[in-house]
Amino acid sequence: MRTQIQCPQCGTNYVAEIHQVIDARQNPELKQQLLSGQLNLAVCPNCGAGGQVSTVLVYHDPEHELFMVYVPPELNLNQVQREQIIGQLSQQVMNNTPPEQRRAYLFQPQMILNMQTFLEKVLETEGITPEMIARQREQAELLQTLARADKDVADHLIKERVGEIDETFFAMLQSYIDAASQMNDDRQLLPLVNLRARLMTETPAGRRLEKRQVALHKFNQDARKQGQLTPELLLKHVLANQEDEDVVNSLVLAGQAALSYEFFQLLTDEIEEQERAGNQDAARRLSEIRSNLLQLYDAMQQQSQQMLETADNTLQTILSAPDREAAIQENLDQIDDAFMYVLSARTAEAEEKGRTTEVQALNEVYDLILKQAEGELPPEIQLLNQLVRAETKAEQEQLLEENEELLSPQLLMIVDRVLEQAQDAGQNELNSRLQSVKSLIETRL
């Protein structure tokens, strides 16, 4: 629902989108917003102040039969008010659930006392336990302490809590580094970079990670020099790292496009050569690698086939729906790279066989997906896309006139970033259009 909010900082009145019911099946994007801390976020358009709006939350996940309610204590609702709003929201969930899918759990929602428990229960449906959450919280505290500690304290903590410094810890550290880098905060960035360099050499997890990164860097470097990824190249690097299963698996995942029948034939030839040379240990080790990679290859093939079948079924559902735009909305969580691949392949096949009606329907689906994707972009990006697509200067001028409130130095910065990307990609026509758009915006500013 759209709610009127008055900024406590500057007094500006503005409208924010507030959600009280989160249905994991019908609106999976709201679940992701909840977990990422973006749900019910209100930011003043005038001064930028804001935060999350406190409101009653109802969460429904039919797959896990989870139905719960959280009432923020700061709302100071009395018993009658609590029961009234919980009853209204529970009835809303019930009405949106088809009669044949209604179960007993829907008649008695769980009352959750704090937001932390509310989030933990949602995370449990993703396979993330409270113990895992607690461990990550402890790792975050350790990371922050190490970033500020002097050498003696850091030495002690690294030795004492080395078991907590694992790949998850390094991923967390990298996210902190990325955030500091984006904000150009050298005061925070330098200690974090130095900490990572130290942990890479002084902890078992760091040394494993560094070894893997070095191997992957050499592999990618060779692939760039060669100009393409081949089974021979992948085998060369697998053989060079054959004694480290973790590195071998990382190389194969990075170069899975080269994991083919030819690769396995080359690996088999190498095993036979080692056997003829009497290197039984090497032959046995490579045979184990082949066995493991064959299992991985089969799993990848099955997963790929399943993804394509799911994508094809989703496409059929959308094509046969009376309202395709609504069907796309209902299946947004299924529209991924595999879906777009299937859509592209089906369109190419229909064009080749001259099935004009099918081509039109598939193109309509593609256009509706683009429209949906663009609708979720910030208004400045939407405006830039419209300006680039406009056929004439008059159309561009009209768009600028209609969206005068979006014209700002921030918009020019966005144009400059897109220009850099277009230049790097060699997109000369797009580059020319962007230069023209930039000139028009600069003139109006």
C-alpha positions as CSV (number, residue, x, y, z in Angstrom):
1,M,0.0,0.0,0.0
2,R,1.1,3.6,-0.6
3,T,1.5,5.5,2.6
4,Q,1.9,9.2,3.3
5,I,5.1,9.9,5.3
6,Q,6.4,13.1,6.9
7,C,10.2,13.3,7.0
8,P,11.3,13.8,10.7
9,Q,14.4,15.6,9.5
10,C,13.0,18.3,7.2
11,G,9.3,17.9,7.4
12,T,8.8,17.0,3.7
13,N,5.7,14.9,3.0
14,Y,6.2,12.1,0.5
15,V,4.6,8.7,-0.4
16,A,6.3,5.4,0.2
17,E,5.3,1.8,-0.8
18,I,4.7,-0.2,2.5
19,H,4.0,-3.9,2.5
20,Q,2.5,-5.7,5.5
21,V,1.8,-9.1,3.9
22,I,4.7,-11.1,2.5
23,D,3.7,-14.3,0.6
24,A,6.8,-16.2,-0.4
25,R,5.0,-18.0,-3.2
26,Q,3.0,-15.1,-4.7
27,N,5.6,-12.3,-4.1
28,P,9.0,-13.9,-3.8
29,E,10.6,-10.5,-4.4
30,L,9.2,-9.2,-1.1
31,K,10.9,-12.1,0.7
32,Q,14.2,-11.1,-0.8
33,Q,13.6,-7.5,0.1
34,L,12.9,-8.6,3.7
35,L,16.1,-10.6,3.9
36,S,18.2,-7.9,2.4
37,G,16.9,-5.2,4.7
38,Q,15.2,-3.3,1.8
39,L,11.6,-4.0,2.7
40,N,9.5,-0.9,3.7
41,L,12.5,1.4,3.3
42,A,11.4,5.0,3.1
43,V,13.9,7.7,2.0
44,C,13.0,11.4,1.9
45,P,13.4,12.8,-1.7
46,N,14.3,16.2,-0.3
47,C,17.1,15.5,2.3
48,G,17.8,11.8,1.9
49,A,17.0,10.9,5.5
50,G,15.0,7.8,6.2
51,G,15.0,4.2,7.2
52,Q,12.7,1.2,7.6
53,V,9.1,2.0,8.5
54,S,7.8,0.1,11.5
55,T,4.6,-1.8,10.7
56,V,2.9,-5.1,11.4
57,L,4.3,-7.9,9.2
58,V,2.5,-11.1,8.2
59,Y,4.7,-13.8,6.5
60,H,3.2,-16.7,4.6
61,D,5.2,-19.6,3.1
62,P,2.8,-22.4,2.0
63,E,5.7,-24.6,0.9
64,H,7.0,-24.8,4.5
65,E,3.5,-24.2,6.1
66,L,4.9,-21.2,7.8
67,F,2.4,-18.5,8.8
68,M,3.6,-15.9,11.4
69,V,3.0,-12.3,12.6
70,Y,5.3,-9.7,14.0
71,V,4.0,-6.6,15.8
72,P,6.7,-4.0,16.5
73,P,6.5,-3.0,20.2
74,E,7.2,0.6,19.2
75,L,3.7,0.8,17.6
76,N,2.2,0.7,21.2
77,L,-0.9,-1.1,20.0
78,N,-3.4,-2.2,22.7
79,Q,-4.9,-5.7,22.7
80,V,-8.0,-4.8,20.7
81,Q,-5.9,-3.0,18.0
82,R,-3.5,-5.9,17.8
83,E,-6.2,-8.4,17.3
84,Q,-8.1,-6.3,14.8
85,I,-5.1,-5.7,12.5
86,I,-3.8,-9.2,12.8
87,G,-7.3,-10.5,12.0
88,Q,-7.6,-8.3,8.9
89,L,-4.2,-9.3,7.5
90,S,-4.7,-13.0,8.3
91,Q,-8.0,-12.8,6.4
92,Q,-6.2,-11.2,3.5
93,V,-3.8,-14.1,3.3
94,M,-6.7,-16.6,3.6
95,N,-8.6,-14.9,0.8
96,N,-5.6,-14.9,-1.5
97,T,-5.1,-18.7,-0.9
98,P,-7.2,-21.0,-3.2
99,P,-9.7,-23.1,-1.1
100,E,-8.0,-26.4,-2.1
101,Q,-4.7,-25.1,-0.7
102,R,-5.9,-23.9,2.7
103,R,-4.5,-25.9,5.6
104,A,-5.0,-26.0,9.3
105,Y,-1.8,-23.9,10.0
106,L,-3.5,-20.9,8.4
107,F,-6.1,-20.6,11.2
108,Q,-3.4,-20.0,13.9
109,P,-0.5,-17.8,12.9
110,Q,2.6,-17.9,15.1
111,M,3.2,-14.7,17.1
112,I,6.8,-13.6,16.9
113,L,8.2,-11.3,19.6
114,N,11.2,-9.7,17.9
115,M,12.4,-9.0,14.4
116,Q,15.6,-11.2,14.8
117,T,13.5,-14.3,15.4
118,F,11.2,-13.4,12.5
119,L,14.2,-13.2,10.1
120,E,15.7,-16.4,11.5
121,K,12.5,-18.3,10.8
122,V,12.5,-17.1,7.2
123,L,16.2,-18.0,6.8
124,E,15.5,-21.5,8.1
125,T,13.3,-22.1,5.0
126,E,16.5,-21.4,3.0
127,G,18.4,-24.0,4.9
128,I,20.2,-21.4,7.1
129,T,20.0,-22.4,10.8
130,P,20.2,-20.1,13.9
131,E,23.6,-21.7,14.6
132,M,24.9,-20.6,11.1
133,I,23.5,-17.1,11.7
134,A,25.2,-17.0,15.1
135,R,28.5,-18.1,13.6
136,Q,28.4,-15.4,10.9
137,R,27.5,-12.8,13.5
138,E,30.6,-13.9,15.5
139,Q,32.7,-13.8,12.4
140,A,31.5,-10.3,11.6
141,E,32.5,-9.1,15.1
142,L,35.9,-10.8,14.8
143,L,36.4,-9.1,11.4
144,Q,35.6,-5.7,12.8
145,T,37.9,-6.2,15.8
146,L,40.8,-7.4,13.6
147,A,40.4,-4.4,11.3
148,R,40.9,-2.0,14.3
149,A,43.3,-4.0,16.5
150,D,47.0,-3.4,16.8
151,K,49.5,-6.1,15.8
152,D,49.8,-7.9,19.2
153,V,46.0,-8.1,19.7
154,A,45.6,-9.3,16.1
155,D,48.3,-11.9,16.5
156,H,46.5,-13.3,19.5
157,L,43.0,-13.3,17.9
158,I,44.2,-14.9,14.7
159,K,45.8,-17.8,16.6
160,E,43.0,-18.2,19.1
161,R,40.1,-18.0,16.5
162,V,41.7,-19.3,13.4
163,G,38.9,-21.9,13.0
164,E,36.4,-19.0,12.3
165,I,38.6,-17.6,9.5
166,D,37.1,-19.7,6.7
167,E,35.9,-18.9,3.2
168,T,32.7,-17.3,4.5
169,F,34.9,-15.0,6.6
170,F,37.0,-14.0,3.5
171,A,33.8,-13.4,1.5
172,M,32.6,-11.1,4.3
173,L,35.9,-9.3,4.3
174,Q,35.8,-8.8,0.5
175,S,32.3,-7.3,0.8
176,Y,33.6,-4.8,3.4
177,I,36.5,-4.0,1.0
178,D,34.2,-3.5,-1.9
179,A,31.9,-1.2,0.1
180,A,34.8,0.9,1.3
181,S,36.2,1.1,-2.2
182,Q,32.9,2.3,-3.7
183,M,32.6,5.0,-1.1
184,N,36.3,6.0,-1.7
185,D,36.9,5.6,2.0
186,D,40.6,5.1,2.2
187,R,40.6,5.3,6.0
188,Q,38.6,2.1,6.2
189,L,39.9,0.5,2.9
190,L,43.6,0.4,3.7
191,P,43.3,-1.6,7.1
192,L,40.9,-4.0,5.4
193,V,43.2,-4.7,2.4
194,N,46.2,-5.1,4.8
195,L,44.2,-7.5,6.9
196,R,43.3,-9.6,3.9
197,A,46.9,-9.8,2.7
198,R,48.0,-10.9,6.2
199,L,45.3,-13.5,6.6
200,M,46.0,-14.9,3.1
201,T,49.5,-16.0,4.3
202,E,48.9,-16.6,8.0
203,T,45.8,-18.8,8.0
204,P,45.1,-22.3,6.4
205,A,41.9,-21.0,4.7
206,G,43.8,-18.0,3.4
207,R,46.6,-20.1,2.0
208,R,44.1,-22.5,0.3
209,L,42.3,-19.5,-1.1
210,E,45.5,-17.9,-2.4
211,K,46.6,-21.1,-4.1
212,R,43.2,-21.4,-5.8
213,Q,43.3,-17.8,-6.9
214,V,46.8,-18.1,-8.4
215,A,45.8,-21.3,-10.3
216,L,42.7,-19.6,-11.7
217,H,44.6,-16.5,-12.6
218,K,47.1,-18.6,-14.6
219,F,44.3,-20.5,-16.3
220,N,42.4,-17.3,-17.3
221,Q,45.6,-15.7,-18.5
222,D,46.4,-18.7,-20.7
223,A,42.8,-18.7,-22.1
224,R,43.1,-15.0,-23.0
225,K,46.5,-15.6,-24.7
226,Q,45.1,-18.5,-26.6
227,G,42.0,-16.7,-27.6
228,Q,39.7,-19.5,-26.6
229,L,39.0,-22.1,-24.0
230,T,39.8,-25.7,-25.2
231,P,39.8,-29.2,-23.6
232,E,43.6,-29.3,-24.1
233,L,44.0,-26.1,-22.1
234,L,41.7,-27.2,-19.3
235,L,43.6,-30.6,-19.1
236,K,46.9,-28.8,-18.9
237,H,45.9,-26.9,-15.8
238,V,44.2,-29.8,-14.2
239,L,47.3,-31.9,-14.6
240,A,49.4,-29.1,-13.1
241,N,47.2,-29.0,-10.0
242,Q,46.3,-32.7,-9.8
243,E,47.4,-33.1,-6.2
244,D,44.9,-30.5,-4.9
245,E,41.3,-31.6,-5.4
246,D,39.9,-28.2,-4.3
247,V,41.9,-26.4,-7.0
248,V,41.0,-29.0,-9.7
249,N,37.3,-28.5,-8.9
250,S,37.6,-24.7,-9.1
251,L,39.4,-25.0,-12.5
252,V,36.7,-27.2,-13.9
253,L,33.9,-25.0,-12.7
254,A,35.6,-22.0,-14.2
255,G,36.2,-23.8,-17.5
256,Q,33.2,-26.1,-17.6
257,A,32.5,-25.1,-21.2
258,A,35.6,-27.2,-22.1
259,L,34.4,-30.2,-20.0
260,S,33.5,-32.4,-22.9
261,Y,33.9,-35.9,-24.4
262,E,37.2,-34.7,-25.9
263,F,38.5,-33.6,-22.5
264,F,37.7,-37.0,-20.9
265,Q,39.4,-38.8,-23.9
266,L,42.5,-36.7,-23.4
267,L,42.5,-37.4,-19.7
268,T,42.1,-41.1,-20.4
269,D,45.1,-41.0,-22.8
270,E,47.1,-39.4,-20.0
271,I,46.2,-42.1,-17.5
272,E,47.2,-44.8,-20.0
273,E,50.5,-43.1,-20.6
274,Q,51.3,-42.9,-16.9
275,E,50.4,-46.6,-16.6
276,R,52.8,-47.5,-19.5
277,A,55.5,-45.4,-17.8
278,G,55.0,-47.3,-14.5
279,N,53.8,-44.3,-12.6
280,Q,51.0,-46.2,-10.8
281,D,50.4,-43.5,-8.2
282,A,49.9,-40.8,-10.8
283,A,47.7,-43.1,-12.9
284,R,45.5,-43.9,-9.8
285,R,45.3,-40.2,-8.8
286,L,44.2,-39.2,-12.3
287,S,41.7,-42.1,-12.5
288,E,40.1,-40.7,-9.3
289,I,40.0,-37.2,-10.8
290,R,38.3,-38.7,-13.9
291,S,35.8,-40.5,-11.9
292,N,34.9,-37.4,-9.8
293,L,34.7,-35.2,-12.9
294,L,32.5,-37.6,-14.7
295,Q,30.1,-37.5,-11.8
296,L,30.3,-33.7,-11.8
297,Y,29.7,-33.6,-15.6
298,D,26.7,-35.9,-15.3
299,A,25.2,-33.8,-12.5
300,M,25.8,-30.6,-14.5
301,Q,24.1,-32.1,-17.6
302,Q,21.1,-33.3,-15.6
303,Q,20.8,-29.9,-13.9
304,S,21.1,-28.1,-17.2
305,Q,18.5,-30.3,-18.8
306,Q,16.1,-29.8,-15.8
307,M,16.6,-26.0,-16.0
308,L,15.8,-26.0,-19.7
309,E,12.7,-28.1,-19.2
310,T,11.5,-25.8,-16.3
311,A,12.2,-22.8,-18.5
312,D,10.2,-24.3,-21.4
313,N,7.3,-25.1,-19.2
314,T,7.3,-21.6,-17.8
315,L,7.3,-20.2,-21.4
316,Q,4.4,-22.4,-22.3
317,T,2.5,-21.2,-19.3
318,I,3.0,-17.6,-20.3
319,L,2.2,-18.1,-23.9
320,S,-1.1,-19.9,-23.1
321,A,-2.2,-17.4,-20.5
322,P,-5.0,-15.0,-21.5
323,D,-3.1,-12.1,-19.9
324,R,0.6,-12.6,-20.7
325,E,1.7,-9.6,-18.8
326,A,0.0,-10.9,-15.6
327,A,1.5,-14.3,-16.2
328,I,5.0,-12.8,-16.4
329,Q,4.4,-11.1,-13.1
330,E,3.3,-14.4,-11.5
331,N,6.4,-16.2,-12.9
332,L,9.1,-13.5,-12.4
333,D,11.2,-15.8,-10.1
334,Q,11.4,-18.3,-13.1
335,I,12.6,-15.8,-15.6
336,D,16.4,-16.3,-15.6
337,D,19.2,-16.9,-18.1
338,A,17.9,-20.4,-18.9
339,F,14.4,-18.9,-19.6
340,M,15.9,-16.2,-21.9
341,Y,18.0,-18.9,-23.7
342,V,14.9,-21.0,-24.4
343,L,12.9,-18.0,-25.5
344,S,15.7,-17.0,-27.9
345,A,16.0,-20.5,-29.2
346,R,12.2,-20.9,-29.7
347,T,12.1,-17.6,-31.5
348,A,14.9,-18.5,-33.9
349,E,13.3,-21.9,-34.6
350,A,9.9,-20.3,-35.3
351,E,11.5,-17.7,-37.6
352,E,13.4,-20.4,-39.5
353,K,10.2,-22.4,-40.1
354,G,8.1,-19.4,-41.0
355,R,5.7,-19.7,-38.1
356,T,4.7,-16.0,-38.1
357,T,2.0,-16.2,-35.4
358,E,4.4,-18.0,-33.0
359,V,7.2,-15.5,-33.7
360,Q,4.8,-12.6,-32.9
361,A,3.8,-14.2,-29.6
362,L,7.4,-14.9,-28.6
363,N,8.4,-11.4,-29.4
364,E,5.5,-10.0,-27.4
365,V,6.8,-12.1,-24.4
366,Y,10.3,-10.7,-24.9
367,D,9.0,-7.1,-25.0
368,L,6.9,-7.6,-21.9
369,I,9.9,-8.9,-20.0
370,L,11.9,-5.9,-21.0
371,K,9.1,-3.6,-20.0
372,Q,8.9,-5.4,-16.6
373,A,12.7,-5.2,-16.1
374,E,12.9,-1.6,-17.1
375,G,10.0,-0.8,-14.7
376,E,12.1,-1.9,-11.8
377,L,15.0,0.4,-12.7
378,P,15.6,3.8,-11.0
379,P,13.6,6.6,-12.8
380,E,16.9,8.1,-14.1
381,I,17.9,4.9,-15.9
382,Q,14.4,4.5,-17.3
383,L,14.6,8.1,-18.7
384,L,18.0,7.4,-20.2
385,N,16.8,4.3,-21.9
386,Q,13.8,6.2,-23.4
387,L,16.1,9.0,-24.6
388,V,18.4,6.6,-26.3
389,R,15.5,4.8,-28.0
390,A,13.9,8.0,-29.2
391,E,14.0,8.3,-33.0
392,T,14.2,12.1,-33.2
393,K,15.6,15.1,-31.4
394,A,12.0,16.4,-30.9
395,E,11.1,13.3,-29.1
396,Q,14.1,13.6,-26.8
397,E,13.3,17.2,-26.1
398,Q,9.7,16.2,-25.2
399,L,11.0,13.5,-22.8
400,L,13.3,16.0,-21.1
401,E,10.4,18.5,-20.8
402,E,8.1,15.8,-19.2
403,N,10.9,14.6,-16.8
404,E,12.4,17.9,-15.8
405,E,12.6,16.9,-12.2
406,L,15.0,14.1,-13.1
407,L,17.5,16.4,-14.8
408,S,20.5,16.7,-12.4
409,P,24.3,16.3,-12.2
410,Q,23.6,12.8,-11.0
411,L,21.9,12.0,-14.3
412,L,25.0,13.3,-16.2
413,M,27.2,11.0,-14.0
414,I,25.0,8.0,-15.1
415,V,25.3,9.0,-18.7
416,D,29.2,9.2,-18.4
417,R,29.3,5.7,-16.8
418,V,27.2,4.2,-19.6
419,L,29.4,6.1,-22.1
420,E,32.5,4.4,-20.7
421,Q,30.9,1.0,-21.0
422,A,29.8,1.6,-24.6
423,Q,33.3,2.8,-25.5
424,D,34.9,-0.3,-23.9
425,A,32.4,-2.6,-25.7
426,G,33.0,-0.8,-29.1
427,Q,29.3,0.1,-29.4
428,N,29.8,3.1,-31.7
429,E,26.2,3.7,-32.5
430,L,25.2,3.7,-28.8
431,N,28.2,5.9,-28.0
432,S,27.0,8.5,-30.6
433,R,23.4,8.5,-29.2
434,L,24.6,8.9,-25.7
435,Q,26.9,11.8,-26.7
436,S,23.8,13.5,-28.2
437,V,21.7,12.8,-25.1
438,K,24.4,14.2,-22.9
439,S,24.6,17.5,-24.9
440,L,20.9,17.9,-24.6
441,I,20.9,17.4,-20.8
442,E,23.9,19.7,-20.3
443,T,22.1,22.4,-22.3
444,R,19.0,22.2,-20.1
445,L,21.0,22.1,-16.9
